[in-house]
Amino acid sequence: MKLLTYQPFSLYSNGGGNRILRRLFMGREKDVVSLVVEESRLHTRHGAIAEVIVFAAPLVRKWARWKVRNFRTWLRYGLFKASTIKKIQQAAAQIDYEILHVVDHGPFSAALCNDTFCKNKALWVSFHDHFSTTYGLAENCQALWKRADRRLVISEELGNEYCRIFGKADYELITDGVANNEVSVPKQDNKQPMAVYFAGLLHLDYIPLFKVLADSLDLLVAQGHQFKLILRATQHMPFLENRTFKTDYRPMTLDDAELKHELDKSAILYLPIKFTRPDFYLYSLSTKMVGYLGGAGAILYHGPEDSAACNLLTKNVAAVCCGSLDAATLAEDILSLLAKQSVISSNAKTLAKEQFSLTHIQERFWRQVANG
């Protein structure tokens, strides 16, 4: 059966949602066509899954100042919205499929949620983030929630919240997973300098957390420790210059083996969650966190203590969690993590196997195709 997946990002760009879908479709690429609505032509894409790209007007221009970008966003989500939806529908009408999979993300998510595209088709909807954090619309999210044959949510917290606001309905937990060969033996020793690792997109809301991390590492270096901060696929951050530790910037990669090698070489796997958006941290589970669970190092969670990620990690004693923006407090938590690193890492591996087996997640996602 052919599956059409529709979302506002290429499967082969950098991001959490992209990674989830790539791994769900692994081994079934010939059964999938990807329909993408994007706002810029900045990304080069390569992959086994055929992608049809629709560009939302007006396009994002790399050179545009933020005021111009804000005006273009207003036009894109207002005046030009109907024309973009029409282009999406015209593209979808040319694709043969039996299953329509939609990621509810952004203002165009419900473009195919009507009889023309859903009648006599199975509609599967993935809810990765609360709609209020993605330029989404409550009415789009509600329409998809009510019409979906399957609701695939990132966390129990998000599923329960949507049941509360949109109506009680069945849902399934589908997120990123950890393959059997990605579960490593916990690190037993830490050679100096100890690697602190972060991989992924770095939004402005994360900058305050990284400044605190940098200050805490400086404090620990003054006590005789040595660190190297490894950043994969982030922008350059001037406040990391002239520190007592080295910062190693590495380019974006979609190579899972390369990323896994870096995780296993790192003592501390840094997992920051921004404090600024409760609708984000209360309901979303970071794909970065899932990947970190299998790494040889131990997870240092830094963010709100009532987040979905912190709740899960704390319950399973799979990380040391710091809910403070005070550098001295974070430095103490880093020392605590290093003192019980092996136990924390072992618990993370147990959590990975019990709740985030990639094989089991893929089987759950595709089971209705096999049963059909």
C-alpha positions as CSV (number, residue, x, y, z in Angstrom):
1,M,0.0,0.0,0.0
2,K,1.3,3.4,-0.9
3,L,1.6,6.0,1.9
4,L,1.6,9.8,1.1
5,T,3.2,11.7,4.0
6,Y,2.5,15.4,4.0
7,Q,4.5,17.8,6.3
8,P,6.1,21.3,6.3
9,F,9.7,20.0,6.0
10,S,11.8,17.8,3.8
11,L,12.5,14.3,5.3
12,Y,16.2,15.1,4.5
13,S,16.6,18.4,6.3
14,N,17.9,18.7,9.9
15,G,15.3,18.5,12.7
16,G,13.5,16.2,15.1
17,G,10.3,15.6,13.1
18,N,12.4,14.9,10.0
19,R,14.4,12.3,11.9
20,I,11.3,10.6,13.3
21,L,9.8,10.1,9.8
22,R,13.1,9.0,8.2
23,R,13.4,6.2,10.8
24,L,9.8,5.2,10.7
25,F,10.0,4.8,7.0
26,M,13.4,3.0,7.1
27,G,13.2,-0.2,5.0
28,R,9.8,0.9,3.5
29,E,11.1,3.8,1.4
30,K,9.6,2.4,-1.8
31,D,6.1,2.5,-0.2
32,V,6.3,6.2,0.6
33,V,5.9,9.5,-1.3
34,S,6.6,12.7,0.6
35,L,4.7,16.0,-0.1
36,V,6.4,19.0,1.4
37,V,5.3,22.6,1.8
38,E,8.3,24.7,2.5
39,E,9.0,28.4,2.9
40,S,12.4,28.6,1.4
41,R,14.7,27.0,-1.2
42,L,17.7,26.9,1.1
43,H,18.0,23.2,1.6
44,T,19.7,20.6,-0.6
45,R,17.9,17.3,-0.3
46,H,19.1,13.8,-1.0
47,G,17.3,10.6,0.0
48,A,15.6,7.3,-1.1
49,I,12.1,8.7,-0.7
50,A,10.7,10.7,-3.6
51,E,9.7,14.2,-2.5
52,V,7.3,16.7,-4.1
53,I,8.0,20.2,-2.9
54,V,5.5,23.0,-2.8
55,F,6.8,26.4,-1.9
56,A,4.6,28.7,0.2
57,A,4.4,32.3,-1.1
58,P,6.2,34.6,-0.5
59,L,9.4,32.7,-0.1
60,V,11.8,33.3,2.8
61,R,14.8,35.1,1.6
62,K,18.1,34.5,3.4
63,W,19.2,38.1,3.0
64,A,16.0,39.6,4.3
65,R,16.1,41.6,7.6
66,W,13.8,40.4,10.4
67,K,11.2,43.1,9.8
68,V,10.9,42.1,6.2
69,R,10.8,38.4,7.2
70,N,8.0,39.1,9.7
71,F,6.0,41.0,7.0
72,R,6.5,38.1,4.6
73,T,5.3,35.6,7.3
74,W,2.2,37.7,7.8
75,L,1.5,37.6,4.0
76,R,2.3,33.9,3.8
77,Y,-0.1,33.0,6.6
78,G,-2.7,35.5,5.6
79,L,-3.1,37.0,2.1
80,F,-1.4,34.1,0.3
81,K,-2.6,31.2,2.4
82,A,-5.4,30.2,0.1
83,S,-3.2,30.1,-3.0
84,T,-0.6,28.0,-1.2
85,I,-3.3,25.5,0.0
86,K,-4.5,25.3,-3.6
87,K,-1.0,24.4,-4.8
88,I,-0.7,21.8,-2.1
89,Q,-4.0,20.2,-3.2
90,Q,-3.1,20.3,-6.8
91,A,0.2,18.5,-6.1
92,A,-1.6,15.9,-3.9
93,A,-4.1,15.2,-6.6
94,Q,-1.3,13.9,-8.9
95,I,-0.1,11.3,-6.3
96,D,-1.6,7.8,-6.0
97,Y,-1.9,6.6,-2.4
98,E,-4.1,4.5,0.0
99,I,-2.8,6.0,3.3
100,L,-2.6,9.8,3.9
101,H,-0.1,10.6,6.7
102,V,-0.2,14.2,8.0
103,V,2.1,15.9,10.4
104,D,0.1,18.6,12.3
105,H,2.7,21.3,12.1
106,G,2.1,24.8,10.8
107,P,-0.8,26.7,9.3
108,F,-1.3,24.5,6.3
109,S,-1.6,21.2,8.1
110,A,-5.3,20.7,7.3
111,A,-5.0,21.4,3.6
112,L,-5.8,17.8,2.7
113,C,-8.3,17.2,5.5
114,N,-11.5,17.0,3.3
115,D,-13.4,14.4,1.4
116,T,-11.4,15.0,-1.8
117,F,-8.3,13.6,-0.2
118,C,-9.5,11.5,2.7
119,K,-12.6,9.7,1.4
120,N,-11.9,6.0,1.0
121,K,-8.4,6.6,2.3
122,A,-6.9,5.9,5.7
123,L,-5.9,9.1,7.5
124,W,-3.0,8.9,10.0
125,V,-2.1,12.0,11.8
126,S,1.2,12.6,13.8
127,F,1.1,15.2,16.5
128,H,4.7,16.1,17.4
129,D,4.2,19.4,19.1
130,H,1.4,21.5,20.6
131,F,-0.2,23.4,17.7
132,S,0.4,26.8,19.5
133,T,4.2,26.3,19.2
134,T,4.3,25.7,15.4
135,Y,2.2,28.6,13.9
136,G,-0.6,26.0,13.9
137,L,-4.3,26.7,14.3
138,A,-6.6,25.1,16.8
139,E,-9.3,24.6,14.2
140,N,-6.8,22.7,11.9
141,C,-5.6,20.5,14.8
142,Q,-9.2,19.8,15.9
143,A,-10.3,18.9,12.4
144,L,-7.4,16.4,12.0
145,W,-7.9,15.0,15.5
146,K,-11.6,14.3,14.9
147,R,-11.2,13.0,11.3
148,A,-8.1,10.8,11.8
149,D,-8.3,7.0,11.7
150,R,-5.1,6.9,13.7
151,R,-3.7,9.6,16.1
152,L,0.0,9.2,16.6
153,V,1.2,11.4,19.5
154,I,4.7,12.2,20.8
155,S,3.8,11.8,24.5
156,E,1.1,10.7,26.9
157,E,0.9,14.3,28.0
158,L,0.1,15.6,24.6
159,G,-2.5,12.9,23.9
160,N,-4.2,13.6,27.2
161,E,-4.3,17.3,26.5
162,Y,-5.8,16.9,23.1
163,C,-8.4,14.5,24.5
164,R,-9.3,17.3,26.9
165,I,-9.6,20.1,24.5
166,F,-10.7,18.3,21.2
167,G,-12.6,15.4,22.6
168,K,-11.8,11.9,23.9
169,A,-10.3,9.6,21.3
170,D,-7.9,6.7,20.9
171,Y,-4.3,7.6,20.3
172,E,-0.9,5.8,20.0
173,L,2.5,6.8,21.2
174,I,4.9,7.0,18.2
175,T,8.2,8.8,18.4
176,D,11.8,8.3,17.5
177,G,13.4,5.0,18.6
178,V,16.7,3.4,19.4
179,A,17.9,0.4,17.3
180,N,19.3,-2.6,19.1
181,N,22.8,-1.8,17.7
182,E,22.5,1.8,19.0
183,V,22.3,0.7,22.7
184,S,25.9,1.0,23.9
185,V,27.7,-0.2,27.0
186,P,27.7,2.6,29.7
187,K,30.9,4.6,29.8
188,Q,33.2,3.4,32.7
189,D,35.9,6.0,32.6
190,N,36.3,9.6,31.6
191,K,39.5,10.7,29.9
192,Q,40.4,14.4,30.2
193,P,39.2,16.5,28.6
194,M,35.7,15.2,29.1
195,A,33.4,15.7,26.1
196,V,30.1,17.6,26.6
197,Y,27.9,16.9,23.6
198,F,25.0,18.6,21.9
199,A,23.6,17.9,18.5
200,G,20.7,19.6,16.7
201,L,19.1,22.9,15.9
202,L,19.8,25.7,18.4
203,H,17.0,28.3,18.6
204,L,17.4,31.7,20.4
205,D,15.4,30.5,23.4
206,Y,18.2,28.1,24.1
207,I,21.0,30.7,24.3
208,P,20.4,31.5,28.0
209,L,20.9,27.8,28.9
210,F,24.1,27.5,26.9
211,K,25.5,30.7,28.6
212,V,24.8,29.0,32.0
213,L,26.4,25.8,30.8
214,A,29.5,27.7,29.7
215,D,29.8,29.5,33.0
216,S,29.4,26.3,34.9
217,L,32.1,24.6,32.9
218,D,34.4,27.5,33.6
219,L,33.8,27.0,37.3
220,L,34.6,23.3,37.1
221,V,37.8,24.0,35.1
222,A,38.9,26.3,37.9
223,Q,38.5,23.3,40.2
224,G,40.8,21.2,38.1
225,H,38.5,19.5,35.6
226,Q,38.9,19.6,31.8
227,F,36.1,19.8,29.3
228,K,35.5,20.0,25.5
229,L,32.1,21.2,24.3
230,I,31.1,19.5,21.0
231,L,28.3,21.2,19.0
232,R,26.9,19.5,16.0
233,A,24.9,21.5,13.5
234,T,24.6,24.7,15.5
235,Q,25.5,28.3,14.6
236,H,28.6,29.9,16.0
237,M,28.1,31.5,19.4
238,P,30.4,34.4,20.2
239,F,29.9,34.0,24.0
240,L,31.8,30.7,23.8
241,E,35.0,32.4,22.8
242,N,37.8,32.9,25.3
243,R,36.6,30.3,27.6
244,T,38.7,27.9,29.7
245,F,37.4,24.9,27.6
246,K,37.6,24.3,23.9
247,T,34.5,24.4,21.7
248,D,34.4,22.1,18.7
249,Y,31.8,23.1,16.0
250,R,30.8,20.3,13.6
251,P,28.6,20.6,10.5
252,M,25.1,19.1,10.1
253,T,25.0,15.5,9.2
254,L,22.2,12.9,8.7
255,D,24.6,10.0,9.1
256,D,23.3,8.0,12.1
257,A,26.5,6.0,12.4
258,E,28.6,9.2,12.7
259,L,26.3,10.7,15.3
260,K,26.3,7.4,17.3
261,H,30.1,7.4,17.3
262,E,30.1,10.9,18.8
263,L,27.5,10.0,21.5
264,D,29.6,7.1,22.6
265,K,32.8,9.2,22.8
266,S,31.1,11.8,25.0
267,A,30.9,11.7,28.8
268,I,28.0,14.2,29.1
269,L,25.0,14.3,26.7
270,Y,23.6,17.8,27.2
271,L,19.8,18.1,26.8
272,P,18.5,21.6,27.2
273,I,14.8,22.4,27.1
274,K,13.8,26.1,26.8
275,F,11.9,27.6,29.7
276,T,9.9,30.1,27.6
277,R,7.1,28.0,26.0
278,P,5.1,25.8,28.5
279,D,3.0,24.5,25.6
280,F,6.3,23.1,24.2
281,Y,8.0,21.7,27.2
282,L,4.9,20.3,28.9
283,Y,3.9,18.1,26.0
284,S,6.9,17.4,23.7
285,L,9.5,14.7,23.9
286,S,12.8,15.6,22.3
287,T,14.1,13.2,19.6
288,K,17.5,14.2,20.8
289,M,16.6,12.7,24.2
290,V,15.6,9.4,22.6
291,G,18.9,9.2,20.7
292,Y,20.8,10.1,23.8
293,L,19.3,7.2,25.7
294,G,21.4,4.7,23.8
295,G,24.7,6.6,24.1
296,A,27.5,5.4,26.3
297,G,27.6,8.7,28.1
298,A,25.0,10.0,30.6
299,I,22.3,12.6,30.1
300,L,22.4,16.0,31.7
301,Y,18.9,17.5,31.4
302,H,18.7,21.3,31.8
303,G,15.3,22.9,31.7
304,P,11.9,23.1,33.4
305,E,11.3,20.4,36.0
306,D,7.7,19.8,35.0
307,S,8.4,19.0,31.3
308,A,7.4,15.8,29.7
309,A,11.0,14.9,29.2
310,C,12.1,15.6,32.8
311,N,9.1,13.6,34.1
312,L,10.1,10.6,32.1
313,L,13.9,10.8,32.8
314,T,13.3,11.5,36.6
315,K,10.8,8.6,36.9
316,N,13.4,6.2,35.4
317,V,16.5,7.8,37.0
318,A,17.9,8.1,33.5
319,A,19.5,11.5,33.8
320,V,20.5,14.2,36.3
321,C,18.0,17.0,35.9
322,C,18.8,20.7,36.6
323,G,15.9,23.1,36.7
324,S,18.1,26.2,37.4
325,L,19.7,29.0,35.4
326,D,22.4,29.4,38.1
327,A,25.9,28.3,37.0
328,A,27.0,27.1,40.4
329,T,23.9,24.9,40.7
330,L,24.5,23.4,37.3
331,A,28.1,22.8,38.1
332,E,27.1,20.8,41.2
333,D,24.7,18.8,39.1
334,I,27.4,18.1,36.6
335,L,29.7,16.7,39.4
336,S,26.7,14.6,40.6
337,L,26.3,13.2,37.1
338,L,29.9,12.3,36.8
339,A,29.9,10.6,40.2
340,K,27.0,8.3,39.3
341,Q,27.5,8.2,35.5
342,S,27.5,4.4,35.1
343,V,24.2,4.0,37.0
344,I,22.5,6.8,35.2
345,S,23.6,5.6,31.8
346,S,22.6,2.0,32.6
347,N,19.1,3.2,33.5
348,A,18.9,5.1,30.3
349,K,19.7,1.9,28.3
350,T,16.9,0.1,30.2
351,L,14.4,2.8,29.3
352,A,15.6,2.8,25.7
353,K,14.9,-1.0,25.4
354,E,11.6,-1.0,27.2
355,Q,9.9,2.1,25.8
356,F,11.9,3.2,22.7
357,S,12.8,0.1,20.7
358,L,13.0,1.3,17.1
359,T,12.0,-2.1,15.8
360,H,8.8,-2.2,18.0
361,I,7.9,1.4,17.1
362,Q,8.3,0.7,13.4
363,E,6.1,-2.4,13.8
364,R,3.4,-0.4,15.5
365,F,3.4,2.3,12.9
366,W,3.1,-0.2,9.9
367,R,1.0,-2.9,11.5
368,Q,-2.3,-1.8,10.0
369,V,-0.7,-2.1,6.5
370,A,0.4,-5.7,7.3
371,N,-3.0,-6.5,8.8
372,G,-4.7,-5.0,5.8
